[in-house]
Amino acid sequence: MIFYFNYYVLIPAVYLRKKTLLYIVSLLLCFLAMMVWPTLISSVVPLHLTQAHPIITHPKSQPLYQLGFLPGSLHHVYLFMIAIFFSFLIRTRENLDEIKAEKLKAEIASLKSQINPHFLFNTLNTIYTLSLKNDPRASEAIVQLSGIMRYAITDANDAMILLQKEIEYITNYVELQKARLGNTANVLFQCEGNANGKRIAPLILITYIENAFKHGANPDMEGCLIKIVLQIKEIGILLQVFNSKAKRVTPADLTAIGMSNTKHRLDHIYPDKYKLEIDEDEKKYLINLSIQLQ
């Protein structure tokens, strides 16, 4: 009873709400109740039952006592400490797991907020420009933007999604960026392999691709190169993203923050199942990311 009372009531309602003094007082009251309870029980047990079961009235005749176990109150103290210790350990560990899960959700929300505002603004400007020219790519861009927003609002909220959906999201993103950049950048996107049946954490890959467009493309410059290769293997995937540097990264850059958040998510979701290599100099930025999905 003390184990479950501490686990379900005292820890979540008192201790985790920083009411330390009240928690200590509650434990002391539980301890006193436990010490008094056996006395109350023995006082109402009929006499013929105590005679029929000498184990109640003659603790020294118990086998545990003969083996060296302490009877009476000290034994109760040990049981109390064990119940409190394990209920506290299990509950706080579960609470830590819940905190980590909430942190991951917050990081995903942060990634979505970083991607959507400026990307949506640029894409709408592109669609507007294409529509003024009666360019048939305008309607395609609207469909692609719709797919991206649907993914970000619904699919990306799940812990795991189909790899095919992640690829479709990346494809739509790349095509919209091509439409925006026009002839000012050479954008190559290649996807190889079979994605059927594979699942992946959402918004894991897009961060590195967005980083390439963020710092490797500039509509006011020509000759920019961005190359994205996604290979789907039997047990996982390999993503290679290359970009020539067209913009300087500042310490407060949102994309850099997004990449840091993605690294934390990789550590949590795919511990010892991913490898991230970064090759950077003044002219280029290259990442190689491999993830085991099975």
TAFENZI-V905155 format. One record per residue. N is the residue number from 1. PSI is psi in degrees with one decimal (none if undefined). Layout:
N & PSI
N & PSI
//
This chain:
1 & -41.9
2 & -40.1
3 & -52.1
4 & -32.8
5 & -42.0
6 & -38.5
7 & -47.4
8 & -22.9
9 & -61.9
10 & -46.4
11 & -53.4
12 & -36.0
13 & -21.7
14 & -60.6
15 & -48.0
16 & -11.8
17 & 17.4
18 & 25.6
19 & 68.9
20 & -45.8
21 & -44.3
22 & -35.3
23 & -43.9
24 & -43.9
25 & -40.2
26 & -39.2
27 & -39.8
28 & -39.8
29 & -39.3
30 & -39.0
31 & -44.4
32 & -40.5
33 & -39.3
34 & -36.3
35 & -33.0
36 & -30.1
37 & -47.4
38 & -35.8
39 & -41.6
40 & -39.8
41 & -45.9
42 & -25.5
43 & -19.4
44 & -0.6
45 & 129.6
46 & 147.6
47 & -40.5
48 & -25.2
49 & -37.7
50 & -31.5
51 & -34.4
52 & -22.7
53 & 82.6
54 & -12.1
55 & -24.8
56 & -41.7
57 & -14.0
58 & 76.7
59 & -23.0
60 & -14.9
61 & -4.4
62 & 143.1
63 & -35.3
64 & -37.4
65 & -40.8
66 & -25.7
67 & -2.0
68 & 0.3
69 & 139.2
70 & 130.3
71 & 177.4
72 & -139.4
73 & -38.2
74 & -38.0
75 & -38.9
76 & -36.6
77 & -44.1
78 & -43.8
79 & -40.0
80 & -46.7
81 & -40.4
82 & -44.6
83 & -44.5
84 & -43.0
85 & -50.4
86 & -35.8
87 & -38.6
88 & -44.1
89 & -47.5
90 & -44.0
91 & -42.9
92 & -33.4
93 & -43.0
94 & -38.2
95 & -36.7
96 & -39.7
97 & -38.7
98 & -39.1
99 & -42.0
100 & -40.1
101 & -42.0
102 & -35.6
103 & -40.4
104 & -42.2
105 & -40.1
106 & -37.9
107 & -38.7
108 & -43.2
109 & -37.3
110 & -42.4
111 & -42.7
112 & -40.5
113 & -30.3
114 & -36.7
115 & -47.8
116 & -47.2
117 & -59.6
118 & -33.2
119 & -43.1
120 & -41.8
121 & -48.4
122 & -39.0
123 & -41.9
124 & -38.1
125 & -39.4
126 & -46.3
127 & -39.0
128 & -43.9
129 & -42.7
130 & -38.2
131 & -34.7
132 & -30.6
133 & 3.6
134 & 34.2
135 & 127.1
136 & -16.3
137 & -13.1
138 & -44.3
139 & -38.3
140 & -39.9
141 & -37.0
142 & -42.2
143 & -42.0
144 & -41.5
145 & -38.0
146 & -41.8
147 & -39.1
148 & -46.0
149 & -36.9
150 & -41.6
151 & -48.3
152 & -32.6
153 & -35.4
154 & -62.5
155 & -39.2
156 & -7.1
157 & -14.2
158 & 153.4
159 & -40.0
160 & 144.5
161 & 167.2
162 & 137.0
163 & -32.4
164 & -37.0
165 & -39.6
166 & -39.3
167 & -42.2
168 & -39.2
169 & -45.5
170 & -41.6
171 & -46.9
172 & -41.1
173 & -46.7
174 & -42.8
175 & -38.7
176 & -36.7
177 & -36.8
178 & -43.3
179 & -36.0
180 & -41.5
181 & -27.0
182 & -132.4
183 & 4.1
184 & -12.8
185 & 144.6
186 & 104.8
187 & 122.0
188 & 126.7
189 & 126.7
190 & 130.6
191 & 126.2
192 & 142.4
193 & 176.6
194 & 120.4
195 & -0.2
196 & 128.9
197 & -11.6
198 & 147.1
199 & 153.3
200 & 155.9
201 & 136.9
202 & 152.4
203 & 28.6
204 & -41.7
205 & -33.8
206 & -28.5
207 & -43.1
208 & -30.8
209 & -42.2
210 & -37.7
211 & -38.0
212 & -42.5
213 & -31.5
214 & -42.7
215 & -5.6
216 & -1.4
217 & 140.5
218 & 113.4
219 & -19.4
220 & -1.6
221 & 153.2
222 & 158.9
223 & 7.8
224 & 141.1
225 & 129.1
226 & 124.5
227 & 125.3
228 & 123.4
229 & 122.0
230 & 116.5
231 & 126.8
232 & 115.4
233 & -178.9
234 & -39.8
235 & 2.3
236 & -156.3
237 & 159.0
238 & 121.5
239 & 127.3
240 & 124.4
241 & 122.5
242 & 139.7
243 & 141.0
244 & 145.0
245 & 123.4
246 & -14.6
247 & 150.5
248 & 136.4
249 & 126.7
250 & 156.7
251 & -30.7
252 & 12.1
253 & 131.5
254 & -33.0
255 & -37.7
256 & -39.3
257 & -40.8
258 & -38.4
259 & -36.4
260 & -42.2
261 & -40.8
262 & -38.4
263 & -40.9
264 & -39.3
265 & -39.2
266 & -42.4
267 & -36.1
268 & -43.0
269 & -37.2
270 & 57.4
271 & 129.7
272 & 16.2
273 & 13.2
274 & 159.9
275 & 125.9
276 & 121.3
277 & 134.3
278 & 127.3
279 & 115.7
280 & 140.9
281 & -164.3
282 & -22.3
283 & -18.7
284 & 163.6
285 & 123.7
286 & 131.3
287 & 143.3
288 & 117.5
289 & 121.5
290 & 137.0
291 & 131.5
292 & 123.6
293 & 0.5
294 & none
//
